[in-house]
Structure formats: structure tokens, C-alpha cells
């Protein structure tokens, strides 16, 4: 039977993408990934083998981000503007980088609830039911957020 850590390792790129969608900043996304991994390793006895490790990790990550946002609000800290982190770590030709920049910018303007749903369903490819469970919302709410998010994203990308 594979170890918990060996099952966790292949999830890292997906976790990083989800963290980036949540935080809208590459450095914050890296910090969130580290936080989620630390929490998961400390709580690995709570994970039930045979269940979806990715869904468990997404929930840990989302809860970690909620905690961080609340802490930032309380501390009233100021961070560098989002634009300072765009394009960091993007590889490929100039046209692809420009398109990714447009998508990142458009995603960043969406409300949190729409961005989370789009990241889980459209980017990570989760089923609606799985995404709804991770976000702890009814499937109808997920569907309406996804519809509104897709429409808003399409409009923003057309204007770009």
C-alpha cells in the first residue's frame, strides 16, 4: 500500500493551481500550499484511505485560506499589488504568456465564490458534486455560481 506522502506528491501541481486561484498571488499561493501540506501531514491519521485525497487537500487548503484572510483583515496588513506577481513562473512563448496573463487577470476580478468554483470545476476538472462538497455548498448554488462565473469570465476575456 502506498504511503500517504507518496499519494500526496502527485497532487502538488493541482494544489498549487488551486492555491493560485484562491490567493490571486504566486507568493501567497506558495505559502498556502506549504500551510496546507503541513496541516495535512500533521492530520494524516484523520484521512481515510480509499477516499479522495485531492478533495481532502482542497478542503484543507480552502480552510487555510479562509483563516489567512481573516487574520489579514484583523491585522489590516497591506500587500504588494496583484500585478506585481502576474507572470511569475510562466513559461512558453510570448503569445501563450499573454493569454495566461489575460486569464489570470480576468480570474482575479471574479468574486471569491465564482473563482473557487471555476478553479475546482473548470481548471481542476472535479465533478460538480465533488466541488460542492469541498466548498460545503448545495449543488444548485455551485451550478449558479459556475454559470455566472463563466459568463463573467467570457465577457472579461472578450474585452481583453
N, C-alpha and C positions, 0 to 999 in steps of 0.2 A: 504494500500500500504506500503510495507516495506521501511524503511528508507535507505538512501544512505549508511550510516555506516553499517547497518545490511547486506546489499548486498556485501559490501566490505570485511567484516570479513572472509567469507569462501574462499576468493581468496588468503589469506595470504600465505598458503603453496606454491601455484603455483607461486606467485610473488617472493617468496624467492628463489625458484628453478631457475627462470629466472634471478634473480639478481646474483645468484651464477654463472650461465653460462656466464653472461656478464662480471663479475668482476674477476672471477677465484680466489676469496679470500673470505673466510667466513665473516671476519670483514667488508670488503668493501661491501659485499652483504647486510649485516645488515644495514649499513649506507645508501646504495642505496634504500633499502626498506623504511626506515624511510623518506628519502627525497621524494620518490615517493608518499608516503601516505600523507605527509604534503602538497605537491603540489596538490594532488587530493582533499584533504579536503578544501583547500583554493579555488579551482576552481570547486567545486561540482555543482555550478549553471550552468556551461558550459556543463556538461554531460547531455545527453538527455535520459531520462528514455525510456526503450524499446530497446535501443541499447546495444551492447555488452560492459559491464563494464570491463570485463577482457581485451579486445582488447584496450580499452581506457587507462587502467592502464599500459599495456605493453608498449604502446607508450610513456606515461609519464616517465616510468622507463628508457626506452632506451634513450630518450632525456636527462634525468637527467644524465645518464652515459656518454653520449657524452659531456655534459657540464663539468662533473668532469674530464674526460680525458684531455680535452682542458685546464682546469685550472691547472692540474698537470703538463702538458707539459710546460705551462708558468712559473710555479713556480720551475720547474726542481727538484721536490722532489724525495727522494729516499725512497722506502718502503722495508719492510722485504721480503725475497724471498717467492715465491708462496708456496714452500714446507712446510714452517712454518705453513700454515693454512690448509693443507690437512689432512683429517681425523677428523677435529674438528666437534663434534656433530654427528658423525656416530655411529649408534647403531647396535646391532646384533652380529652374530658370527664372528669369525676371518676371515673365508673364504669370507663372504659377504663384510666385511670391505676391504679386499684385492682387491676384484673385483671392488668395488666402487672407491677405490684409483686408480686403473688402468684406469677406465673410466674417472675419474676426470683429471688425468694426461694427458690422450690422448686428451680429450676435450680442455684442456688448451693449447695444442700445435697447435690447428687448428687456421687458420686466423679468425679474428673477424667476418667477414661476414658469414663464414661457421658455426661458433659456434652459432651465433644468430639464423640462420635458423634451425639448428639441435635442439636447445633448444626449439624453438617455435613449430616446426612440430613433431619431434620425442619424445621430453620429455613432452611438454605440450599438444600435440595432436590437435593442431589447424589445420584447413584446409589450403591448400596451399594459397587460395585466402585471407584468414584472415591474415595469416602470411605476405604475400606480402603487404597487406595494412598497417599493423603495421610497417613494415620496409620501406615502401614507395618505393618499387621496383616493376618492372614488374614481372608477374608470371613466365615468362620464365627464368628470372635471378634467381628467387628463386629456380626453379627446377634445374638449372645447379649448383647452389651453394650447394644445398642439395645433389645432386648426387656426386659432388666432395668431399663434407664433409663426406658423408657416406663411400666412398671408402677410404679416408684418415684415418678415424676413425677405419675402419675394419683392415687396414694394421697395424696401431699402436697397436691395441688390440691383433692382432695375434703375433706381436713381443714381447708383454709384457709377 
